[in-house]
Amino acid sequence: FEQALGYLEQVKPEFQTSDVKFQTGFTQLQLKQTKDAIETLENLREEDPQYATLYQPLAQAYQQDNDEEQALQTLKEGMGVDEYNENLYEYAADVASHLDEEQLVGEYLLDAYQINPENLSIVLKYSNWLLKQNQYSANVELLKPIIEQDEVDPQMYWNLAISYQHTEKLELAGQYF
């Protein structure tokens, strides 16, 4: 990364495309040059706010800088630019969780799930959130069709069993335990 950053920083200003600026900011982020990454990616956002790829790394930089609020705000802006990027919603849910914004966590995970219901990472996070909120019936509705496909994380079986147990369907709970 150090070598790559050296090359990127040598690019003359007239050849500093959005891609070069993004690559520079991303590389700075990888090298934990957080302040520089924020500055570079903020400049890119000002010049090209439709450059959708910049929002997640910029939010990561803000998180590295211990500014969770700004990280979440950045992700919200990114969702406005790329409303079908489930990764932005998933990451926003993680940041909202750090801020103890449980309602937002659920909203973002549901949005991510609706964008891509086959993303098992998102399904599992959403299922865990539903369990935490004691929404057992909703969790059964979420997991039952997925588990029938039989290509899931074992944690999903556990979550489904817990949900059945809490809805007093003990025989079904036993099957999934």
PyRosetta script that sets phi, psi and omega in degrees:
from pyrosetta import init, pose_from_sequence

init()
pose = pose_from_sequence("FEQALGYLEQVKPEFQTSDVKFQTGFTQLQLKQTKDAIETLENLREEDPQYATLYQPLAQAYQQDNDEEQALQTLKEGMGVDEYNENLYEYAADVASHLDEEQLVGEYLLDAYQINPENLSIVLKYSNWLLKQNQYSANVELLKPIIEQDEVDPQMYWNLAISYQHTEKLELAGQYF")
pose.set_psi(1, -36.1)
pose.set_omega(1, 179.7)
pose.set_phi(2, -61.1)
pose.set_psi(2, -44.3)
pose.set_omega(2, -179.6)
pose.set_phi(3, -65.5)
pose.set_psi(3, -42.9)
pose.set_omega(3, 179.3)
pose.set_phi(4, -61.5)
pose.set_psi(4, -43.0)
pose.set_omega(4, 179.9)
pose.set_phi(5, -62.8)
pose.set_psi(5, -38.7)
pose.set_omega(5, 177.1)
pose.set_phi(6, -58.2)
pose.set_psi(6, -44.1)
pose.set_omega(6, 178.6)
pose.set_phi(7, -67.0)
pose.set_psi(7, -42.5)
pose.set_omega(7, -178.8)
pose.set_phi(8, -63.9)
pose.set_psi(8, -38.1)
pose.set_omega(8, -179.3)
pose.set_phi(9, -71.3)
pose.set_psi(9, -16.7)
pose.set_omega(9, 178.9)
pose.set_phi(10, -85.2)
pose.set_psi(10, -9.4)
pose.set_omega(10, -179.4)
pose.set_phi(11, -66.6)
pose.set_psi(11, 127.9)
pose.set_omega(11, -178.6)
pose.set_phi(12, -65.0)
pose.set_psi(12, 148.5)
pose.set_omega(12, -177.0)
pose.set_phi(13, -52.3)
pose.set_psi(13, -37.3)
pose.set_omega(13, -178.3)
pose.set_phi(14, -69.8)
pose.set_psi(14, -14.7)
pose.set_omega(14, 178.4)
pose.set_phi(15, -107.1)
pose.set_psi(15, 9.4)
pose.set_omega(15, 179.8)
pose.set_phi(16, -79.5)
pose.set_psi(16, 84.3)
pose.set_omega(16, 177.8)
pose.set_phi(17, -76.9)
pose.set_psi(17, 172.0)
pose.set_omega(17, 175.7)
pose.set_phi(18, -58.5)
pose.set_psi(18, -38.8)
pose.set_omega(18, 179.5)
pose.set_phi(19, -64.0)
pose.set_psi(19, -42.8)
pose.set_omega(19, 179.6)
pose.set_phi(20, -65.4)
pose.set_psi(20, -42.0)
pose.set_omega(20, 178.8)
pose.set_phi(21, -63.7)
pose.set_psi(21, -41.9)
pose.set_omega(21, 177.7)
pose.set_phi(22, -62.0)
pose.set_psi(22, -47.6)
pose.set_omega(22, -179.7)
pose.set_phi(23, -60.3)
pose.set_psi(23, -38.2)
pose.set_omega(23, 178.2)
pose.set_phi(24, -64.2)
pose.set_psi(24, -50.5)
pose.set_omega(24, 179.8)
pose.set_phi(25, -61.6)
pose.set_psi(25, -42.1)
pose.set_omega(25, 179.4)
pose.set_phi(26, -63.3)
pose.set_psi(26, -42.5)
pose.set_omega(26, 179.6)
pose.set_phi(27, -65.9)
pose.set_psi(27, -41.8)
pose.set_omega(27, 176.0)
pose.set_phi(28, -58.9)
pose.set_psi(28, -40.2)
pose.set_omega(28, 178.7)
pose.set_phi(29, -62.4)
pose.set_psi(29, -43.6)
pose.set_omega(29, 179.4)
pose.set_phi(30, -62.7)
pose.set_psi(30, -30.8)
pose.set_omega(30, 179.8)
pose.set_phi(31, -88.2)
pose.set_psi(31, 7.5)
pose.set_omega(31, -179.2)
pose.set_phi(32, 62.0)
pose.set_psi(32, 26.9)
pose.set_omega(32, 172.9)
pose.set_phi(33, -90.1)
pose.set_psi(33, 68.5)
pose.set_omega(33, -168.2)
pose.set_phi(34, -59.9)
pose.set_psi(34, -49.7)
pose.set_omega(34, -177.9)
pose.set_phi(35, -60.8)
pose.set_psi(35, -43.0)
pose.set_omega(35, 178.8)
pose.set_phi(36, -64.7)
pose.set_psi(36, -41.0)
pose.set_omega(36, 179.6)
pose.set_phi(37, -62.5)
pose.set_psi(37, -43.6)
pose.set_omega(37, 179.1)
pose.set_phi(38, -61.2)
pose.set_psi(38, -46.2)
pose.set_omega(38, -179.2)
pose.set_phi(39, -61.0)
pose.set_psi(39, -46.8)
pose.set_omega(39, -178.8)
pose.set_phi(40, -63.2)
pose.set_psi(40, -47.1)
pose.set_omega(40, -177.3)
pose.set_phi(41, -71.9)
pose.set_psi(41, -32.8)
pose.set_omega(41, 174.9)
pose.set_phi(42, -64.7)
pose.set_psi(42, -41.8)
pose.set_omega(42, 177.1)
pose.set_phi(43, -61.3)
pose.set_psi(43, -41.9)
pose.set_omega(43, 177.7)
pose.set_phi(44, -62.9)
pose.set_psi(44, -42.1)
pose.set_omega(44, -179.9)
pose.set_phi(45, -62.7)
pose.set_psi(45, -39.4)
pose.set_omega(45, 178.3)
pose.set_phi(46, -64.4)
pose.set_psi(46, -41.1)
pose.set_omega(46, -177.1)
pose.set_phi(47, -79.4)
pose.set_psi(47, -34.1)
pose.set_omega(47, -174.2)
pose.set_phi(48, -143.9)
pose.set_psi(48, 73.5)
pose.set_omega(48, -175.9)
pose.set_phi(49, -64.6)
pose.set_psi(49, -14.3)
pose.set_omega(49, 178.5)
pose.set_phi(50, -86.5)
pose.set_psi(50, 0.4)
pose.set_omega(50, 178.3)
pose.set_phi(51, -76.7)
pose.set_psi(51, 85.3)
pose.set_omega(51, -167.9)
pose.set_phi(52, -61.4)
pose.set_psi(52, -28.6)
pose.set_omega(52, -175.7)
pose.set_phi(53, -67.4)
pose.set_psi(53, -19.7)
pose.set_omega(53, -174.4)
pose.set_phi(54, -74.2)
pose.set_psi(54, -21.7)
pose.set_omega(54, -168.9)
pose.set_phi(55, -69.2)
pose.set_psi(55, -40.6)
pose.set_omega(55, -179.3)
pose.set_phi(56, -68.3)
pose.set_psi(56, -48.1)
pose.set_omega(56, 177.4)
pose.set_phi(57, -63.4)
pose.set_psi(57, -34.0)
pose.set_omega(57, 177.1)
pose.set_phi(58, -64.8)
pose.set_psi(58, -41.6)
pose.set_omega(58, 176.5)
pose.set_phi(59, -63.2)
pose.set_psi(59, -39.4)
pose.set_omega(59, 177.3)
pose.set_phi(60, -62.4)
pose.set_psi(60, -39.5)
pose.set_omega(60, 178.4)
pose.set_phi(61, -63.6)
pose.set_psi(61, -42.8)
pose.set_omega(61, 177.3)
pose.set_phi(62, -62.9)
pose.set_psi(62, -37.5)
pose.set_omega(62, 177.5)
pose.set_phi(63, -65.4)
pose.set_psi(63, -42.6)
pose.set_omega(63, 176.8)
pose.set_phi(64, -60.5)
pose.set_psi(64, -29.3)
pose.set_omega(64, -179.9)
pose.set_phi(65, -88.8)
pose.set_psi(65, 10.4)
pose.set_omega(65, 178.7)
pose.set_phi(66, 60.3)
pose.set_psi(66, 37.6)
pose.set_omega(66, 176.8)
pose.set_phi(67, -121.0)
pose.set_psi(67, 75.6)
pose.set_omega(67, -177.0)
pose.set_phi(68, -62.4)
pose.set_psi(68, -38.1)
pose.set_omega(68, -179.5)
pose.set_phi(69, -60.2)
pose.set_psi(69, -46.2)
pose.set_omega(69, -179.8)
pose.set_phi(70, -68.4)
pose.set_psi(70, -34.3)
pose.set_omega(70, 176.6)
pose.set_phi(71, -60.9)
pose.set_psi(71, -45.6)
pose.set_omega(71, -179.8)
pose.set_phi(72, -66.1)
pose.set_psi(72, -41.4)
pose.set_omega(72, 178.4)
pose.set_phi(73, -61.3)
pose.set_psi(73, -40.5)
pose.set_omega(73, 178.8)
pose.set_phi(74, -63.2)
pose.set_psi(74, -42.2)
pose.set_omega(74, 178.6)
pose.set_phi(75, -65.5)
pose.set_psi(75, -38.7)
pose.set_omega(75, 176.6)
pose.set_phi(76, -60.4)
pose.set_psi(76, -42.8)
pose.set_omega(76, 177.0)
pose.set_phi(77, -61.9)
pose.set_psi(77, -42.0)
pose.set_omega(77, 178.8)
pose.set_phi(78, -61.2)
pose.set_psi(78, -38.7)
pose.set_omega(78, 178.1)
pose.set_phi(79, -65.6)
pose.set_psi(79, -30.0)
pose.set_omega(79, 176.5)
pose.set_phi(80, -69.1)
pose.set_psi(80, -29.8)
pose.set_omega(80, 179.7)
pose.set_phi(81, -84.6)
pose.set_psi(81, -41.2)
pose.set_omega(81, -177.4)
pose.set_phi(82, -129.7)
pose.set_psi(82, 81.6)
pose.set_omega(82, -173.5)
pose.set_phi(83, -72.0)
pose.set_psi(83, -6.5)
pose.set_omega(83, -179.2)
pose.set_phi(84, -110.6)
pose.set_psi(84, 17.9)
pose.set_omega(84, 179.4)
pose.set_phi(85, -95.6)
pose.set_psi(85, 96.6)
pose.set_omega(85, -176.2)
pose.set_phi(86, -62.5)
pose.set_psi(86, -24.3)
pose.set_omega(86, 179.6)
pose.set_phi(87, -65.9)
pose.set_psi(87, -35.2)
pose.set_omega(87, 176.9)
pose.set_phi(88, -64.5)
pose.set_psi(88, -42.5)
pose.set_omega(88, 179.7)
pose.set_phi(89, -66.7)
pose.set_psi(89, -41.9)
pose.set_omega(89, 179.4)
pose.set_phi(90, -63.0)
pose.set_psi(90, -44.4)
pose.set_omega(90, 180.0)
pose.set_phi(91, -67.6)
pose.set_psi(91, -38.7)
pose.set_omega(91, 177.4)
pose.set_phi(92, -61.9)
pose.set_psi(92, -37.2)
pose.set_omega(92, 176.9)
pose.set_phi(93, -63.1)
pose.set_psi(93, -41.0)
pose.set_omega(93, 178.1)
pose.set_phi(94, -62.7)
pose.set_psi(94, -44.3)
pose.set_omega(94, 179.7)
pose.set_phi(95, -66.3)
pose.set_psi(95, -43.2)
pose.set_omega(95, 178.5)
pose.set_phi(96, -60.4)
pose.set_psi(96, -34.8)
pose.set_omega(96, 177.2)
pose.set_phi(97, -63.0)
pose.set_psi(97, -41.2)
pose.set_omega(97, 177.3)
pose.set_phi(98, -63.5)
pose.set_psi(98, -27.6)
pose.set_omega(98, -179.8)
pose.set_phi(99, -91.8)
pose.set_psi(99, 5.6)
pose.set_omega(99, -178.0)
pose.set_phi(100, 57.4)
pose.set_psi(100, 37.6)
pose.set_omega(100, 176.8)
pose.set_phi(101, -101.4)
pose.set_psi(101, 71.8)
pose.set_omega(101, -172.9)
pose.set_phi(102, -59.4)
pose.set_psi(102, -37.5)
pose.set_omega(102, 179.6)
pose.set_phi(103, -63.2)
pose.set_psi(103, -42.6)
pose.set_omega(103, 177.8)
pose.set_phi(104, -64.7)
pose.set_psi(104, -38.8)
pose.set_omega(104, 178.2)
pose.set_phi(105, -54.6)
pose.set_psi(105, -50.4)
pose.set_omega(105, -179.8)
pose.set_phi(106, -62.2)
pose.set_psi(106, -42.6)
pose.set_omega(106, 179.7)
pose.set_phi(107, -62.5)
pose.set_psi(107, -45.3)
pose.set_omega(107, -178.2)
pose.set_phi(108, -68.2)
pose.set_psi(108, -39.0)
pose.set_omega(108, 178.5)
pose.set_phi(109, -67.3)
pose.set_psi(109, -38.9)
pose.set_omega(109, 176.7)
pose.set_phi(110, -63.7)
pose.set_psi(110, -43.5)
pose.set_omega(110, 177.6)
pose.set_phi(111, -60.2)
pose.set_psi(111, -45.4)
pose.set_omega(111, 179.8)
pose.set_phi(112, -61.7)
pose.set_psi(112, -43.2)
pose.set_omega(112, 179.4)
pose.set_phi(113, -62.8)
pose.set_psi(113, -42.0)
pose.set_omega(113, -179.7)
pose.set_phi(114, -66.5)
pose.set_psi(114, -31.1)
pose.set_omega(114, 177.5)
pose.set_phi(115, -70.4)
pose.set_psi(115, -44.1)
pose.set_omega(115, -178.1)
pose.set_phi(116, -142.1)
pose.set_psi(116, 86.3)
pose.set_omega(116, -177.9)
pose.set_phi(117, -69.0)
pose.set_psi(117, -6.4)
pose.set_omega(117, 179.0)
pose.set_phi(118, -95.2)
pose.set_psi(118, -2.0)
pose.set_omega(118, 177.6)
pose.set_phi(119, -80.1)
pose.set_psi(119, 101.3)
pose.set_omega(119, -173.1)
pose.set_phi(120, -67.7)
pose.set_psi(120, -26.4)
pose.set_omega(120, 175.5)
pose.set_phi(121, -62.7)
pose.set_psi(121, -44.4)
pose.set_omega(121, 178.9)
pose.set_phi(122, -68.5)
pose.set_psi(122, -41.9)
pose.set_omega(122, 179.4)
pose.set_phi(123, -58.1)
pose.set_psi(123, -45.2)
pose.set_omega(123, -178.3)
pose.set_phi(124, -65.6)
pose.set_psi(124, -42.4)
pose.set_omega(124, 178.1)
pose.set_phi(125, -63.3)
pose.set_psi(125, -41.8)
pose.set_omega(125, 179.6)
pose.set_phi(126, -65.9)
pose.set_psi(126, -42.2)
pose.set_omega(126, 177.7)
pose.set_phi(127, -60.6)
pose.set_psi(127, -45.1)
pose.set_omega(127, 178.3)
pose.set_phi(128, -60.5)
pose.set_psi(128, -40.2)
pose.set_omega(128, 178.9)
pose.set_phi(129, -64.8)
pose.set_psi(129, -43.1)
pose.set_omega(129, 178.9)
pose.set_phi(130, -59.7)
pose.set_psi(130, -42.0)
pose.set_omega(130, 178.0)
pose.set_phi(131, -62.6)
pose.set_psi(131, -43.4)
pose.set_omega(131, -180.0)
pose.set_phi(132, -61.1)
pose.set_psi(132, -31.1)
pose.set_omega(132, -179.5)
pose.set_phi(133, -91.1)
pose.set_psi(133, 4.8)
pose.set_omega(133, -178.8)
pose.set_phi(134, 60.2)
pose.set_psi(134, 32.5)
pose.set_omega(134, 178.2)
pose.set_phi(135, -98.6)
pose.set_psi(135, 69.2)
pose.set_omega(135, -171.9)
pose.set_phi(136, -68.7)
pose.set_psi(136, -41.6)
pose.set_omega(136, 179.6)
pose.set_phi(137, -64.3)
pose.set_psi(137, -41.7)
pose.set_omega(137, 177.7)
pose.set_phi(138, -63.2)
pose.set_psi(138, -36.8)
pose.set_omega(138, 179.1)
pose.set_phi(139, -67.4)
pose.set_psi(139, -38.0)
pose.set_omega(139, 176.2)
pose.set_phi(140, -62.2)
pose.set_psi(140, -45.9)
pose.set_omega(140, 179.1)
pose.set_phi(141, -60.6)
pose.set_psi(141, -35.4)
pose.set_omega(141, 179.3)
pose.set_phi(142, -70.1)
pose.set_psi(142, -49.0)
pose.set_omega(142, -168.5)
pose.set_phi(143, -87.0)
pose.set_psi(143, -31.9)
pose.set_omega(143, -174.1)
pose.set_phi(144, -53.9)
pose.set_psi(144, -51.0)
pose.set_omega(144, -179.7)
pose.set_phi(145, -66.9)
pose.set_psi(145, -29.6)
pose.set_omega(145, -179.6)
pose.set_phi(146, -72.0)
pose.set_psi(146, -42.5)
pose.set_omega(146, -179.0)
pose.set_phi(147, -67.1)
pose.set_psi(147, -30.7)
pose.set_omega(147, 177.8)
pose.set_phi(148, -63.1)
pose.set_psi(148, -23.2)
pose.set_omega(148, 176.5)
pose.set_phi(149, -76.1)
pose.set_psi(149, -18.2)
pose.set_omega(149, 173.6)
pose.set_phi(150, 63.2)
pose.set_psi(150, 27.4)
pose.set_omega(150, 175.2)
pose.set_phi(151, -127.4)
pose.set_psi(151, 63.7)
pose.set_omega(151, -172.5)
pose.set_phi(152, -132.1)
pose.set_psi(152, 167.2)
pose.set_omega(152, 175.3)
pose.set_phi(153, -70.3)
pose.set_psi(153, 137.5)
pose.set_omega(153, 179.2)
pose.set_phi(154, -56.6)
pose.set_psi(154, -26.0)
pose.set_omega(154, 178.2)
pose.set_phi(155, -60.5)
pose.set_psi(155, -30.3)
pose.set_omega(155, 179.8)
pose.set_phi(156, -66.7)
pose.set_psi(156, -36.4)
pose.set_omega(156, 175.5)
pose.set_phi(157, -62.3)
pose.set_psi(157, -43.9)
pose.set_omega(157, 179.4)
pose.set_phi(158, -61.3)
pose.set_psi(158, -47.1)
pose.set_omega(158, -179.7)
pose.set_phi(159, -61.0)
pose.set_psi(159, -39.8)
pose.set_omega(159, 178.6)
pose.set_phi(160, -66.5)
pose.set_psi(160, -41.6)
pose.set_omega(160, 178.7)
pose.set_phi(161, -61.7)
pose.set_psi(161, -43.6)
pose.set_omega(161, 178.1)
pose.set_phi(162, -60.7)
pose.set_psi(162, -43.0)
pose.set_omega(162, -179.7)
pose.set_phi(163, -64.0)
pose.set_psi(163, -43.7)
pose.set_omega(163, 177.6)
pose.set_phi(164, -63.4)
pose.set_psi(164, -39.5)
pose.set_omega(164, 179.7)
pose.set_phi(165, -60.7)
pose.set_psi(165, -43.8)
pose.set_omega(165, -178.3)
pose.set_phi(166, -74.2)
pose.set_psi(166, -19.0)
pose.set_omega(166, 175.2)
pose.set_phi(167, -97.6)
pose.set_psi(167, 13.5)
pose.set_omega(167, 175.2)
pose.set_phi(168, 61.2)
pose.set_psi(168, 34.6)
pose.set_omega(168, 172.4)
pose.set_phi(169, -107.7)
pose.set_psi(169, 71.8)
pose.set_omega(169, -169.3)
pose.set_phi(170, -66.3)
pose.set_psi(170, -34.9)
pose.set_omega(170, 179.3)
pose.set_phi(171, -64.0)
pose.set_psi(171, -43.6)
pose.set_omega(171, 176.5)
pose.set_phi(172, -66.5)
pose.set_psi(172, -38.3)
pose.set_omega(172, 177.2)
pose.set_phi(173, -59.3)
pose.set_psi(173, -44.2)
pose.set_omega(173, 179.4)
pose.set_phi(174, -60.2)
pose.set_psi(174, -36.9)
pose.set_omega(174, 179.1)
pose.set_phi(175, -62.1)
pose.set_psi(175, -38.2)
pose.set_omega(175, -175.8)
pose.set_phi(176, -89.9)
pose.set_psi(176, -20.0)
pose.set_omega(176, 172.6)
pose.set_phi(177, -68.1)
pose.dump_pdb("model.pdb")
